[in-house]
Amino acid sequence: MRRAGSLTAVVSDRYEDKGKAARTHPSRFDEEVVIIGGGLQGVTAALALAARGVRSRILEGRSELLRGASYRNEGKVHLGFVYALDESGVTARKMVEGALTFSDLIEGWCSEVDWHSNCSEGFDYCVVDSGLADATALGAHYEQVSSMIENASGALGDNYLGSSARVEPVRHRGSHALLAPGLSSDWFSTPERSVDPRALCAWLSAAATASPLVDVSTGVVVKGVVPIASGFALETVSGAGLERIEAETVLNCSWENRLELDRQALGKAPSACYRIKHQVLARGETEVDLAPLTLVQGPYGDLVSWPNGDVYVSWYPVARTFMGSSPSVGTEPDRDVAEATLEGLAAIVPALQGLEVVDHGAAWIVGEGEADIDETSSGLHARRAAEIDRQGGWWSLNGGKLTTAPLASELCVAELTGTEPKVATLESGLPR
């Protein structure tokens, strides 16, 4: 197995002792790594540590693991097709690497994985005539992505959600059968698929809770961090009240609060753009034959039909309800937004009419820049981030996307523990 390069590391010189608290839970790296956040990033990091015989303790603010953004998304394991506006190709290459290592890592950490019963069919990409890129430009990008997949599969293998990603996209002239007329003149069939995030989260949660090397503390919110001589003191709030937990090694896998905790631990943190997006699941009285669709390129939407009959719907103009420089509002479910999201996409995809909302929720999208997805300059069109920010025993992990999160955890833990990654990776052309 080949040695992977390091993820991007930004090292700070700031280290300050601000004293100790009376109530502590000291830990050392050779005994335990304290992980902040029990979402996809935190749980996969814990499982990667356990695979190396290293104990970890997950601090999760919710009552269960994997109930935030990891649970409230479309589950698409990107092959890079949607990132056509990153003309450098870096985002697409990162997605290909993440996608072709995703299944092997999940299968290695979880005892039972059933891709066949929990994955969608291949996505059809419908080119909106008034979008940010035309069918010719998108077709050229899709051909480049197919070449990336073909080249990368020789090094990484071709296990893509239990299937193969080595299928050429096909351009189809005319409007997609599911779309209302007058919106799109071209569409592409692709091998890109989604895994039902509910199933994925269940597999990972079961693996973490069953592992004797993973200690899960739910209902524990990390409100602050103070650098101290022996490592870091985490100021937490739970049902038991205020508590201070000391740890020599901390892996910050929080989602919306990661940068604020980094600022307190390291004395600096980059800026980010925070958006709230609502997830909607719908179902009809009778099963509807719906191919997975993504409308490109711009502020549009997606639908994913799961094998159990649930349909994930997203209509960005309605489902994105907040955008700002900090996560300053809550992510409470909103039935009105859910109904309006389904109604908005049903105007585009008439087959959705008659379906009813059966579940809905909201979660954070964290990206770069101030522009939204309707602008070509938006950071959402170039999701290259998979990096570590570290100082001493503080490791902050940003996995970027669901697609790249498992590999980011594996590479971070390999670097943290001084061990080899357990999957092959691409060694060139992918900036860390």
CORSULDA-V892052 format. One record per residue. N is the residue number from 1. RES is the residue in one letter. D_CENTER is the distance of its C-alpha to the mean C-alpha in Angstrom with 2 decimals. Layout:
N&RES&D_CENTER ; N&RES&D_CENTER
This chain:
1&M&26.08 ; 2&R&25.48 ; 3&R&24.49 ; 4&A&21.15 ; 5&G&21.27 ; 6&S&19.86 ; 7&L&16.74 ; 8&T&17.89 ; 9&A&19.82 ; 10&V&21.33 ; 11&V&24.09 ; 12&S&25.96 ; 13&D&29.63 ; 14&R&29.66 ; 15&Y&30.50 ; 16&E&32.50 ; 17&D&34.17 ; 18&K&34.40 ; 19&G&36.03 ; 20&K&35.31 ; 21&A&35.19 ; 22&A&37.46 ; 23&R&34.91 ; 24&T&32.66 ; 25&H&30.75 ; 26&P&31.14 ; 27&S&29.09 ; 28&R&29.19 ; 29&F&26.68 ; 30&D&28.76 ; 31&E&28.51 ; 32&E&25.20 ; 33&V&22.04 ; 34&V&20.94 ; 35&I&17.20 ; 36&I&16.24 ; 37&G&13.48 ; 38&G&12.99 ; 39&G&9.39 ; 40&L&7.20 ; 41&Q&7.94 ; 42&G&11.47 ; 43&V&12.38 ; 44&T&11.56 ; 45&A&13.44 ; 46&A&16.20 ; 47&L&16.57 ; 48&A&16.79 ; 49&L&19.42 ; 50&A&21.20 ; 51&A&21.51 ; 52&R&23.51 ; 53&G&25.57 ; 54&V&24.16 ; 55&R&24.01 ; 56&S&21.36 ; 57&R&21.29 ; 58&I&18.20 ; 59&L&18.92 ; 60&E&17.02 ; 61&G&18.33 ; 62&R&17.88 ; 63&S&20.29 ; 64&E&17.84 ; 65&L&14.83 ; 66&L&11.46 ; 67&R&12.75 ; 68&G&10.69 ; 69&A&7.54 ; 70&S&6.41 ; 71&Y&9.71 ; 72&R&10.22 ; 73&N&8.51 ; 74&E&10.08 ; 75&G&8.42 ; 76&K&9.18 ; 77&V&9.06 ; 78&H&10.17 ; 79&L&13.51 ; 80&G&13.89 ; 81&F&16.26 ; 82&V&14.85 ; 83&Y&15.06 ; 84&A&18.85 ; 85&L&19.58 ; 86&D&18.55 ; 87&E&21.94 ; 88&S&21.55 ; 89&G&19.36 ; 90&V&17.26 ; 91&T&13.91 ; 92&A&14.99 ; 93&R&16.14 ; 94&K&12.98 ; 95&M&11.19 ; 96&V&14.28 ; 97&E&14.28 ; 98&G&10.79 ; 99&A&11.69 ; 100&L&15.15 ; 101&T&14.36 ; 102&F&11.61 ; 103&S&14.41 ; 104&D&16.87 ; 105&L&14.81 ; 106&I&13.90 ; 107&E&17.56 ; 108&G&18.85 ; 109&W&17.38 ; 110&C&18.09 ; 111&S&21.65 ; 112&E&21.24 ; 113&V&18.73 ; 114&D&19.90 ; 115&W&17.99 ; 116&H&21.00 ; 117&S&21.17 ; 118&N&17.56 ; 119&C&16.45 ; 120&S&17.43 ; 121&E&19.93 ; 122&G&19.27 ; 123&F&18.21 ; 124&D&21.06 ; 125&Y&20.47 ; 126&C&23.13 ; 127&V&24.39 ; 128&V&25.44 ; 129&D&28.84 ; 130&S&28.38 ; 131&G&24.92 ; 132&L&24.01 ; 133&A&24.74 ; 134&D&27.34 ; 135&A&27.38 ; 136&T&29.17 ; 137&A&26.69 ; 138&L&23.72 ; 139&G&25.71 ; 140&A&26.32 ; 141&H&22.67 ; 142&Y&21.91 ; 143&E&24.80 ; 144&Q&23.44 ; 145&V&20.09 ; 146&S&22.21 ; 147&S&24.19 ; 148&M&21.21 ; 149&I&20.15 ; 150&E&23.81 ; 151&N&24.29 ; 152&A&21.18 ; 153&S&21.86 ; 154&G&25.10 ; 155&A&23.47 ; 156&L&20.31 ; 157&G&21.72 ; 158&D&20.87 ; 159&N&19.11 ; 160&Y&16.50 ; 161&L&15.74 ; 162&G&19.41 ; 163&S&20.64 ; 164&S&21.22 ; 165&A&19.44 ; 166&R&22.81 ; 167&V&23.91 ; 168&E&25.11 ; 169&P&24.00 ; 170&V&27.14 ; 171&R&28.28 ; 172&H&30.11 ; 173&R&32.56 ; 174&G&32.93 ; 175&S&30.87 ; 176&H&28.48 ; 177&A&30.33 ; 178&L&27.89 ; 179&L&28.05 ; 180&A&30.78 ; 181&P&33.26 ; 182&G&33.33 ; 183&L&29.63 ; 184&S&28.80 ; 185&S&31.12 ; 186&D&28.84 ; 187&W&25.90 ; 188&F&24.32 ; 189&S&23.48 ; 190&T&20.70 ; 191&P&19.45 ; 192&E&15.76 ; 193&R&14.63 ; 194&S&12.25 ; 195&V&12.22 ; 196&D&13.06 ; 197&P&10.35 ; 198&R&13.52 ; 199&A&14.83 ; 200&L&11.91 ; 201&C&11.84 ; 202&A&15.63 ; 203&W&15.89 ; 204&L&13.95 ; 205&S&15.75 ; 206&A&19.00 ; 207&A&18.69 ; 208&A&18.10 ; 209&T&20.91 ; 210&A&23.19 ; 211&S&22.96 ; 212&P&26.00 ; 213&L&24.19 ; 214&V&21.45 ; 215&D&22.84 ; 216&V&20.81 ; 217&S&22.00 ; 218&T&20.66 ; 219&G&21.98 ; 220&V&22.06 ; 221&V&20.86 ; 222&V&21.05 ; 223&K&22.92 ; 224&G&24.01 ; 225&V&24.63 ; 226&V&27.93 ; 227&P&28.62 ; 228&I&31.67 ; 229&A&33.86 ; 230&S&32.33 ; 231&G&28.66 ; 232&F&26.89 ; 233&A&27.79 ; 234&L&25.08 ; 235&E&26.47 ; 236&T&25.13 ; 237&V&26.06 ; 238&S&26.25 ; 239&G&28.77 ; 240&A&31.07 ; 241&G&31.10 ; 242&L&30.47 ; 243&E&29.87 ; 244&R&29.46 ; 245&I&27.71 ; 246&E&28.59 ; 247&A&26.62 ; 248&E&27.31 ; 249&T&23.78 ; 250&V&20.70 ; 251&L&17.05 ; 252&N&15.27 ; 253&C&11.72 ; 254&S&12.16 ; 255&W&9.77 ; 256&E&12.33 ; 257&N&15.19 ; 258&R&14.19 ; 259&L&16.28 ; 260&E&19.21 ; 261&L&19.45 ; 262&D&19.38 ; 263&R&22.13 ; 264&Q&24.21 ; 265&A&23.79 ; 266&L&24.15 ; 267&G&26.07 ; 268&K&23.74 ; 269&A&20.25 ; 270&P&19.08 ; 271&S&18.81 ; 272&A&15.80 ; 273&C&15.60 ; 274&Y&14.34 ; 275&R&14.14 ; 276&I&14.32 ; 277&K&13.47 ; 278&H&15.11 ; 279&Q&14.19 ; 280&V&17.39 ; 281&L&18.63 ; 282&A&22.13 ; 283&R&24.84 ; 284&G&28.40 ; 285&E&31.59 ; 286&T&31.65 ; 287&E&28.94 ; 288&V&28.04 ; 289&D&27.39 ; 290&L&24.38 ; 291&A&22.71 ; 292&P&19.01 ; 293&L&19.27 ; 294&T&17.46 ; 295&L&19.85 ; 296&V&19.89 ; 297&Q&20.17 ; 298&G&19.71 ; 299&P&19.06 ; 300&Y&19.33 ; 301&G&17.45 ; 302&D&16.34 ; 303&L&17.62 ; 304&V&16.73 ; 305&S&19.53 ; 306&W&18.83 ; 307&P&21.66 ; 308&N&22.66 ; 309&G&23.56 ; 310&D&20.87 ; 311&V&19.67 ; 312&Y&16.44 ; 313&V&17.54 ; 314&S&16.26 ; 315&W&18.83 ; 316&Y&17.52 ; 317&P&21.00 ; 318&V&21.20 ; 319&A&17.75 ; 320&R&16.89 ; 321&T&19.34 ; 322&F&18.85 ; 323&M&18.35 ; 324&G&19.60 ; 325&S&19.62 ; 326&S&18.84 ; 327&P&17.34 ; 328&S&20.94 ; 329&V&20.81 ; 330&G&19.66 ; 331&T&17.22 ; 332&E&19.96 ; 333&P&19.99 ; 334&D&22.36 ; 335&R&24.27 ; 336&D&25.84 ; 337&V&22.61 ; 338&A&21.48 ; 339&E&24.89 ; 340&A&24.95 ; 341&T&21.59 ; 342&L&23.01 ; 343&E&26.31 ; 344&G&24.94 ; 345&L&23.20 ; 346&A&26.24 ; 347&A&28.44 ; 348&I&26.68 ; 349&V&26.30 ; 350&P&29.52 ; 351&A&28.74 ; 352&L&26.42 ; 353&Q&29.54 ; 354&G&30.78 ; 355&L&27.44 ; 356&E&26.83 ; 357&V&23.87 ; 358&V&23.38 ; 359&D&20.31 ; 360&H&18.34 ; 361&G&16.31 ; 362&A&14.50 ; 363&A&11.43 ; 364&W&10.64 ; 365&I&9.16 ; 366&V&9.91 ; 367&G&11.37 ; 368&E&14.65 ; 369&G&18.07 ; 370&E&20.00 ; 371&A&20.15 ; 372&D&18.43 ; 373&I&17.25 ; 374&D&20.91 ; 375&E&21.91 ; 376&T&21.61 ; 377&S&21.12 ; 378&S&17.90 ; 379&G&15.18 ; 380&L&12.74 ; 381&H&14.71 ; 382&A&14.12 ; 383&R&10.64 ; 384&R&12.24 ; 385&A&11.12 ; 386&A&10.56 ; 387&E&13.43 ; 388&I&15.52 ; 389&D&17.92 ; 390&R&20.66 ; 391&Q&24.19 ; 392&G&26.21 ; 393&G&24.47 ; 394&W&21.61 ; 395&W&18.36 ; 396&S&15.43 ; 397&L&12.16 ; 398&N&9.51 ; 399&G&6.98 ; 400&G&6.09 ; 401&K&3.27 ; 402&L&2.47 ; 403&T&6.00 ; 404&T&6.93 ; 405&A&5.89 ; 406&P&8.99 ; 407&L&11.20 ; 408&A&10.59 ; 409&S&11.67 ; 410&E&14.49 ; 411&L&15.77 ; 412&C&15.71 ; 413&V&17.57 ; 414&A&19.89 ; 415&E&20.82 ; 416&L&21.25 ; 417&T&23.49 ; 418&G&25.23 ; 419&T&24.49 ; 420&E&23.56 ; 421&P&20.11 ; 422&K&20.43 ; 423&V&19.17 ; 424&A&20.60 ; 425&T&18.83 ; 426&L&20.02 ; 427&E&22.41 ; 428&S&23.17 ; 429&G&21.91 ; 430&L&18.44 ; 431&P&18.83 ; 432&R&17.39
